[in-house]
C-alpha cells in the first residue's frame, strides 16, 4: 500500500460545457461548489509532461465540489489543441461511471425523473456476492454515465467477510 494512503480525494471529469455540468452537479445531484481555479496554459512541454495532453492545450477553468460524504468532484474545461475524443462507452478502454449510494432507490429515481434525467432501464436486483443491492444507470446531459446503488440491509458477501467495501453509511474502520 502507498504509505499514508487514506482513500480517494477527488474524481476529475473533463466536460464539454462547465456551466451545464455545474448546473447538473449542483441543481440535480446536490453538490456544493467549493472553489474555482482559472486558466492554465504553458509555452513549454509542461502540459504534456504533467498531464499527458498536447503541449498547447489550455485548461480554461477548474471547479471543485463536495458531493455528499464521498469523493470530491473536480470539473475541467479544456481547449484541446489536438481535438477531443467522444465520451467513452463502459465497454471502451477508459470507460467509466460514477456510482452514487442512496438510501431509497425509488425516491431517488422519482427525483431524477422530475429533473428530466435519462434513466437507463429499470433497477436491477443483484445476485451472488452482491445480493441485497439494487442498481440502475443514468446519464448526465453530456452523456456521462452515473449509477444509483442502494443496499440498506447490506450485501451477501458481508457475512463473514474479513474486509468490507467502504460504504458511506458505515463508520471508517
C-alpha positions as CSV (number, residue, x, y, z in Angstrom):
1,X,0.0,0.0,0.0
2,X,1.2,3.6,-0.6
3,X,2.5,4.8,2.7
4,X,-0.1,7.1,4.4
5,X,-2.9,6.3,1.9
6,X,-6.3,7.2,3.4
7,X,-8.6,6.9,0.4
8,X,-9.7,8.8,-2.7
9,X,-9.7,12.6,-2.6
10,X,-11.4,13.6,-5.8
11,X,-12.6,12.5,-9.2
12,X,-11.6,14.8,-12.1
13,X,-14.0,14.9,-15.0
14,X,-13.5,16.8,-18.3
15,X,-16.8,18.2,-19.5
16,X,-17.8,19.9,-22.8
17,X,-19.7,22.8,-21.0
18,X,-18.6,23.5,-17.5
19,X,-21.6,25.7,-16.7
20,X,-24.0,23.0,-17.8
21,X,-22.1,20.4,-15.8
22,X,-22.2,22.7,-12.7
23,X,-26.0,23.0,-13.0
24,X,-26.3,19.2,-13.2
25,X,-23.9,18.6,-10.3
26,X,-25.4,21.4,-8.1
27,X,-29.1,21.5,-9.1
28,X,-29.7,17.8,-9.7
29,X,-27.1,15.9,-7.7
30,X,-26.8,18.4,-4.8
31,X,-23.1,19.0,-5.0
32,X,-21.8,22.1,-3.2
33,X,-19.4,24.4,-5.0
34,X,-16.2,24.9,-3.1
35,X,-13.6,26.8,-5.2
36,X,-12.5,27.6,-8.8
37,X,-9.2,27.8,-10.5
38,X,-8.5,30.0,-13.5
39,X,-6.8,29.2,-16.8
40,X,-3.6,27.2,-17.1
41,X,-1.5,27.3,-20.3
42,X,2.2,26.7,-21.0
43,X,4.6,27.7,-23.7
44,X,6.8,24.7,-23.0
45,X,6.0,21.0,-22.6
46,X,4.5,21.3,-19.1
47,X,1.0,20.3,-20.2
48,X,2.4,17.2,-21.9
49,X,4.8,16.2,-19.1
50,X,2.4,16.9,-16.2
51,X,-1.0,16.0,-17.7
52,X,-0.2,13.9,-20.8
53,X,-2.1,16.2,-23.2
54,X,-0.9,18.2,-26.3
55,X,1.6,20.8,-25.1
56,X,-0.5,23.7,-26.5
57,X,-3.7,22.5,-24.8
58,X,-5.3,25.1,-22.4
59,X,-7.2,24.4,-19.2
60,X,-9.9,27.2,-19.3
61,X,-11.2,26.6,-15.8
62,X,-11.3,24.0,-13.0
63,X,-14.1,23.9,-10.4
64,X,-14.2,21.8,-7.2
65,X,-17.3,20.5,-5.5
66,X,-18.2,18.5,-2.4
67,X,-20.7,15.7,-3.2
68,X,-22.3,14.2,-0.1
69,X,-19.9,12.2,2.1
70,X,-17.8,10.7,-0.7
71,X,-15.2,11.7,-3.1
72,X,-14.9,15.3,-4.1
73,X,-15.6,16.3,-7.8
74,X,-13.2,18.3,-9.9
75,X,-14.6,19.6,-13.2
76,X,-12.3,20.6,-16.1
77,X,-13.0,22.8,-19.1
78,X,-10.2,22.2,-21.7
79,X,-9.4,23.8,-25.0
80,X,-7.7,20.8,-26.5
81,X,-5.0,21.7,-29.1
82,X,-5.5,18.4,-30.9
83,X,-9.2,17.8,-30.6
84,X,-11.2,15.7,-28.2
85,X,-12.4,12.1,-28.3
86,X,-16.1,11.3,-27.8
87,X,-17.4,10.1,-24.4
88,X,-16.3,6.5,-24.0
89,X,-18.8,3.7,-23.5
90,X,-18.5,1.5,-20.5
91,X,-17.0,-1.2,-22.7
92,X,-14.2,1.1,-24.1
93,X,-10.8,1.3,-22.5
94,X,-11.1,4.2,-20.1
95,X,-14.9,3.7,-19.9
96,X,-16.2,4.6,-16.5
97,X,-19.2,5.5,-14.4
98,X,-19.7,7.3,-11.1
99,X,-21.8,5.3,-8.6
100,X,-23.8,7.3,-6.0
101,X,-25.2,5.5,-2.9
102,X,-28.7,6.3,-2.0
103,X,-30.8,5.2,1.0
104,X,-34.0,4.9,-1.0
105,X,-33.7,3.8,-4.7
106,X,-37.4,4.5,-5.5
107,X,-37.3,8.0,-4.1
108,X,-34.0,8.8,-5.8
109,X,-35.4,7.6,-9.2
110,X,-38.6,9.7,-8.8
111,X,-36.4,12.7,-8.0
112,X,-34.2,12.2,-11.1
113,X,-37.3,11.7,-13.3
114,X,-38.8,15.0,-12.0
115,X,-35.5,16.6,-13.2
116,X,-35.8,15.0,-16.7
117,X,-32.7,12.9,-16.2
118,X,-32.3,10.0,-18.6
119,X,-32.7,6.7,-16.6
120,X,-31.1,3.7,-18.4
121,X,-33.6,0.9,-17.9
122,X,-35.1,-0.3,-14.6
123,X,-33.4,-1.0,-11.3
124,X,-31.6,-4.4,-11.2
125,X,-31.6,-6.7,-8.1
126,X,-28.0,-8.0,-7.8
127,X,-27.3,-11.7,-7.1
128,X,-24.4,-13.7,-5.7
129,X,-22.0,-11.8,-3.5
130,X,-23.8,-8.5,-4.3
131,X,-27.3,-9.9,-3.3
132,X,-29.2,-7.3,-1.3
133,X,-28.2,-4.5,-3.7
134,X,-30.2,-2.7,-6.3
135,X,-28.7,-0.5,-9.0
136,X,-29.6,1.5,-12.2
137,X,-27.6,3.7,-14.5
138,X,-28.5,7.2,-15.6
139,X,-26.8,9.8,-17.8
140,X,-25.7,13.4,-17.4
141,X,-26.7,16.0,-20.1
142,X,-23.3,15.4,-21.8
143,X,-23.7,11.6,-21.8
144,X,-21.5,10.6,-18.8
145,X,-22.9,7.5,-17.1
146,X,-23.7,7.5,-13.4
147,X,-25.2,4.7,-11.3
148,X,-27.6,4.8,-8.3
149,X,-26.8,2.0,-5.9
150,X,-28.6,1.0,-2.7
151,X,-28.2,-1.9,-0.2
152,X,-29.7,-0.6,3.1
153,X,-29.6,-4.2,4.6
154,X,-26.1,-4.9,3.3
155,X,-24.8,-7.2,0.7
156,X,-24.5,-11.0,0.8
157,X,-20.7,-11.0,0.8
158,X,-20.5,-9.1,4.1
159,X,-21.5,-12.1,6.2
160,X,-18.1,-13.4,7.5
161,X,-16.0,-11.2,5.2
162,X,-12.6,-10.2,6.6
163,X,-12.7,-6.9,4.7
164,X,-15.8,-4.9,3.9
165,X,-16.0,-2.4,1.0
166,X,-16.2,1.2,2.1
167,X,-19.8,2.4,2.5
168,X,-21.0,5.9,3.1
169,X,-23.3,4.9,5.9
170,X,-20.7,2.9,7.8
171,X,-18.0,4.5,10.0
172,X,-14.5,4.2,8.8
173,X,-12.5,1.2,10.1
